[in-house]
């Protein structure tokens, strides 16, 4: 039984410095495994780990056979003592292994097994989202600072989550949290980032990305994390306020100072996220001030809310696209999808037809949605649907849509939405991705990036 929660490989690995070469015999390998009670034995050539031998492989082999004839794989990427358990587990699964050697400065110092990692992770992960708690992220960030890396903390606080919980209930709130985690998981890199659930509707990311790359990640998170709940006047949109803090340390620090540094970064990033939320007009309870229809405060007459900047700006036309209706019909000539959208008082219907099977109808819906957007918002918004992902959930259908500019110069946008049926979920997810972008002032139509191209859809 472990006395404390384990965070990095060094805390959990089984110390061991023994190994064999591919010229050693099965008898030699079996003796070392038995003496040191090891789950596997590295096969080494010079400074390179060539493979592993396990007790199961040795069990039926004649004692005179060479290890080279039995070792599991050719070439292994080992773990390092400072890696997080998540990183080590990702290395294992990526190589199809249950055990990894641990190497420090070119020398074998131990082994770590998937069983031990899973047992430890069960003690330090959030059962709802599967994410580690903040203590694991603190330990990871401290280890990164000790190794001389630049560390940046991104603190994420969901907008309007409290209102969703009160209006739709805590089950809906839990589903929103899981959806947010799925969206964030697609943005982080296990080699440079660690995501944790900090508490409630707050998350934190520790990263060793450079300052510019960390800020790019922050902007990407703000674009991607948009979850729509409900329909019509009952619709609420959960977005995210992100605070960032970090930078390169100028000199080495003792471990106690490193711990204080990580705490300071978390505090500063948390305060920055609170300031970002306040700039959007969102109170501490997580609800927008005013009548928060669609997750936004109701602006004064003749104005609208710009979600990317958090300011009320003058606008003669409501920038948001709203869904009116989605229909899909089929006969002997094929299938047809029709999508009706409204922007302010202007309504438009987009259509797409073709011979499709199964989920192919969803791409007709996506194409019809793009056509409706063009008819209602104009060709200046030349975005196309690149991907559609149906995410299995217990109740309503959930779809994630990924859009990019047809010119290829603008960054991708991602939106997700739930609905009682998949066609409505597809259109809502596309609108969730676009509405944050469409709330900005229209770009110059002469700009090459805004010139329309033929829509294209990819499965």
ABEGO torsion letter per residue (X at the ends): XBABBBABAAAABBBBABBBBAABBAAAAAAAAAAAGBABBBBBBEABBAEBBBAAAAAABBAABBAAAABABBEBBBBBAABBAAAAAAAAAAAGBABBBBBBGGBBAEBBBAAAAAAAAAAABBAAAGBBBAAAAAAAAAAAAAAGBBBBBBBBBBBGAAAAAAAAEAAAAAAAAAAAAAAAAAABBAAABBBBBAEEABBBBBBABBAAAAAAAAAAAAAABBBBBEBEAABBBBBBBBBBBEEBBABBBBAAAAAAAAAAAAAAAAAAAAAAAAAAGBBAAGBBBEBBBGGBBBBBBGBBBBAAAGBBBBBABBABBBBABBBBBBBAAEBBBBBBBBBEABBBBBBBBEBBBEAAAAAAAAAAAAAAAAAAAEAABBBBBABBBBBBBABBBBBBBBBBBAAGABBBBBBBBBBABAAAAAAAAAAAAAAAAAABBBBBAABAAABBBBBBBBX
